[in-house]
Amino acid sequence: MVQQVNCPLFSKNTTAPSGSNYCIFNQEKVDYFVKQKENALPYLTSILANSVNESRITEALYIVDRMIEDGTKGIDKLYPVLSRFNNTSSPNIQTFLAGIYRKIQVPDAFGPLIAMLIRNSLRPAQAPFDPNEEIGGAILSYLT
């Protein structure tokens, strides 16, 4: 069952997993931010630095991930803001964060990825998917 979550970042709702292993975002709005490239980074930085809403954070991380794929420069400079989530227990945030770390390869992110994997191994998340797959993949990309 997919649960509708009101996401303050966008005017439309975000669909977050509840018994499923995916999120659905307002693609029109995501594309708008991705096209803004570096100009969108201050706004996203503000969202990531100040938000405590999981759906809002997840959506902002998804946008950052898409921006990396689109070739936006300077995402690695967001590590101090992204590192705020290194100790999260949210499988959604962990998965997006690990994917971003895999792509930007900031050396400081390696240790937190290892810690995340160990924490999740000791206390597995009750999620419909395993964030350790993405975390392990990110760790492997640092080693190769």
N, C-alpha and C positions, 0 to 999 in steps of 0.2 A: 504494500500500500504506500503510495507517495503522498506526503503531507505538504500542503501549501503553507509556506512561511512568509509572513510579511517582511520584506527586505527594505529597510529605509534608504539604501543606496540608490534604488531605482523606483520608478513610479509603479511598475508592475510587480507581481509576486514572483518569488523565487521558489522553485520546487526542490525540496531537500529530501534526502533518503529517509525513509521510514519503512524498513523491511526490504528495501531495494539498494542496489549498489551504484547509484548514479545520481547526479544533480542535473536539473534543467534550469538554465539561466535565460534571461531575456536577451536573446542573441543580438537583437537590434541595438540595444544599449551597450552590450559588451563590444560589439563592432565599432560603435561610436568612440569608446574610450581607446580601443586598440589603434584606431586611425589617428588619434590625437598624439600618439607616440610619446616623446619626452614631455610634452606639454601636460599630459595627464598625470605624470608622476607626483607632483606636489599634492594633488587632490587624493590620490590613492595612498600616499604616505600618511596623510592626515587621517584617513579612514583606518588604516592599519595601526597607527599609533594610538588612536583614541577609542576605537570601538570595542565593546564587550559582547556584541551580538554575533553569535556563531555564523548565522546565515550571511550576515553582512561581511564578516571577515572572509568566509569561504568564497563569496562572490568576488571580493576584491583580489584574493589570491588567484582565482581563476583568470581574472582580467590580466594580472601581472604575468601569469604563465602564458597566456595568449600573446601578450606584448613581446615576451622573449621570443616566441615562435615567429613573430612578425619582424624581428630584428631591431626592436627598440634598444637603444644604448642606455647605459647607466643603471640598469636594474641591479647589478651587483652592489651598487652604492646603497641600496635599500637594506642590506643585511642587518644593520643595527636595529631597524624597525622590525624586520622579519624575525629576528632572534627573540623578540618578545614572546613568540609562540613556541619556542623550542621545548618548553616543559608542558605543553598542552596534552590533555588526554583525549581530545576530540579526534576521532579517526578521520573525519573530513579535513580538518585543518592539517593534520599530520601528513595526509596523502598529498595535498596540494603543496605544502611546504617542502616535502621531500622531492617532489617533481621539480620545483623551482631550484632547490639546491643542486639537484642533479645537472641542471642546465647552466647555472651560473658558476658553479665550482668554486665558491668562496672557501678558502682553506679553513676559516674559523667554523664553518658549518659541519665539518667532518665529525668532530667530537659530539656535538648535540645529536647528530644522526645515530651514532653508536649508542648514546644514552637512551634515545627514543626506542631503539630496537630492543635494548635490554629491558627497559621499563615495560614495554608491551609484551615481552616474553614472560616476564614475571606476573603481570596482570593483564591477560588478553582482553581486548575491548569486546564488548558485546555488540558488534556491528555486523551488518549483512555482508561485509567484505573485510579483508585483512590489510590494514595499512602497512604492515610489515613487508608486503611485496614491493611497494614503491620505495619504502625506506631502504630495504636491502638492495634494490636496484640502484638507488642513489649512492649507497656506500660502495657498491661494485664499480660504479663509474668513476669514483674518486681513486680507486685502486688500479684502474687500467689506463 
